[in-house]
Amino acid sequence: MKAVVQRVLEASVTVEGHRVSEMGPGLLVLLGVGKGDTEADVAWMVEKLATLRIFEDAAGKMNLSLEDTSRQLIVVSQFTLYGDARKGRRPSFIDAMEPVGAKALYERACELLRQRGLTVGTGVFAADMKVALVNDGPVTLLLESPGPAAPRG
C-alpha cells in the first residue's frame, strides 16, 4: 500500500461538478492499493496516518499528529501510484490491485480511520476527480507499507 501524504491548509474533491469532500487544515492522502496488499497493510497505513507527527507544536516543531489535533483528512483512491514508467512512454499498472479488492481495502482504511475518531472525507472510487489543495509548508511525504516479510512497527 502506498500513500502520498500532503499537509494542507485546505483541500476539496469534485466529481462531475459536485463537491464531494472539503476540509480546512489537515492531510490530503492519495492512497494506492497494490497486488498482494492485505488487511495488515491497511492496519499499518492507518496507524501511520493517524499518528504521523507532521503538524507543528507551539515551539514550531513537527511534533503533533492528526490524533493530537482537530485536523481532518481526505483520502482519495489513487491506483496510479502503482504506475511503472521505467520502460517506454506509457506507464504500466500491473502492480495495482484489481478494482474490487482495491475498493474494499480503500474503504476499510477509511473506516478504520473513522473508528479512531478522525473526520475522514473521501473521493469517489474509480471516478474522474478534480482534487484541489493548498499545500502547507509544503510538506509532502511518501509512505509505503512494509509488506509481508518486513516487521510492522
C-alpha positions in Angstrom: 0.0 0.0 0.0 1.4 3.4 -1.0 0.3 6.9 0.1 1.3 10.4 -0.9 0.6 12.5 2.3 0.3 16.3 1.9 -0.2 18.7 4.8 -2.7 21.2 3.6 -4.4 24.4 4.7 -7.5 23.3 2.7 -8.5 20.6 0.2 -11.5 19.5 -1.8 -12.6 16.8 -4.2 -15.1 17.5 -7.0 -16.8 14.8 -9.2 -18.9 15.7 -12.2 -19.2 19.3 -11.0 -20.3 18.3 -7.4 -18.1 18.9 -4.4 -18.0 15.5 -2.6 -15.5 16.4 0.1 -13.9 19.5 1.5 -11.9 20.5 4.6 -9.7 23.0 6.2 -6.3 22.3 7.7 -5.3 18.6 7.8 -4.0 15.9 5.4 -4.8 15.1 1.9 -3.9 11.4 1.3 -3.6 9.8 -2.1 -3.9 6.1 -1.4 -2.9 3.3 -3.7 -3.6 -0.4 -3.2 -1.1 -2.9 -4.7 -1.4 -6.5 -5.6 -0.8 -8.6 -2.5 -1.8 -5.9 -0.1 -3.8 -7.2 2.9 -5.6 -6.1 6.0 -2.2 -5.9 7.7 -1.1 -3.3 5.2 -4.3 -1.4 5.8 -3.7 -1.5 9.6 -0.1 -0.3 9.2 -1.1 2.6 7.0 -4.0 3.7 9.2 -1.7 3.6 12.3 0.9 5.6 10.4 -1.6 8.2 9.1 -3.3 8.8 12.4 -0.1 9.1 14.5 2.4 10.7 12.0 3.8 13.7 13.7 3.5 16.2 10.8 1.9 19.2 12.4 3.8 21.9 14.3 3.5 22.3 18.1 3.7 25.6 20.0 7.5 25.6 19.5 7.2 25.3 15.8 8.4 21.7 15.6 6.6 18.9 13.7 5.5 17.2 16.9 1.7 16.7 16.6 -0.4 14.1 14.7 -3.9 14.1 13.4 -5.0 12.4 16.7 -3.3 15.2 18.7 -5.1 18.0 16.8 -8.6 18.7 15.5 -7.5 18.5 11.9 -9.2 16.3 9.3 -8.1 14.3 6.3 -9.4 13.5 2.9 -8.4 10.1 1.5 -8.5 9.7 -2.3 -8.1 6.4 -4.1 -5.1 6.6 -6.5 -4.2 3.5 -8.4 -1.7 5.4 -10.5 0.7 5.4 -7.5 1.5 1.9 -8.8 2.3 3.1 -12.3 5.7 1.9 -13.5 7.2 4.2 -16.2 10.7 2.9 -16.2 10.3 1.4 -19.6 8.7 3.0 -22.6 6.5 6.1 -22.5 3.2 4.7 -21.2 3.1 3.6 -17.5 2.2 0.0 -16.7 -0.3 -0.5 -13.8 0.2 -4.3 -13.4 1.3 -3.8 -9.8 -2.0 -2.2 -8.8 -4.7 -4.4 -7.2 -7.8 -5.2 -9.2 -10.6 -2.7 -8.6 -12.9 -4.9 -6.4 -10.2 -5.8 -4.0 -8.7 -2.3 -4.0 -12.0 -0.7 -3.3 -12.6 -3.0 -0.3 -9.2 -2.2 1.2 -9.5 1.6 0.5 -12.9 1.6 2.2 -11.6 -0.4 5.1 -8.8 2.1 5.6 -11.3 5.0 5.7 -13.5 3.0 8.1 -10.6 2.3 10.5 -9.5 6.0 10.4 -13.1 7.0 11.4 -13.1 4.4 14.2 -10.1 6.2 15.6 -12.3 9.3 15.9 -10.9 11.1 12.9 -13.0 13.1 10.5 -12.4 11.5 7.1 -13.6 12.8 3.7 -13.2 10.7 0.6 -13.2 10.9 -3.1 -15.4 8.6 -5.3 -13.6 5.3 -6.1 -12.7 5.0 -9.8 -14.3 8.3 -10.7 -12.7 11.1 -12.6 -12.0 13.5 -9.7 -10.8 17.1 -9.5 -8.6 17.4 -6.4 -7.8 20.9 -5.2 -5.4 21.8 -2.3 -3.3 24.4 -0.7 -0.2 22.6 0.4 1.1 23.8 3.8 4.8 24.1 4.1 5.0 22.5 1.6 5.1 19.2 3.5 4.7 16.1 1.3 5.7 12.6 2.4 5.6 9.2 0.6 4.6 6.2 2.7 4.7 2.6 1.7 3.6 -0.3 3.9 6.4 -2.7 4.7 4.9 -5.8 3.0 4.5 -9.3 4.4 8.2 -10.1 5.1 9.1 -6.8 6.9 8.5 -6.0 10.6 5.4 -3.9 11.3 6.4 -1.1 13.5 
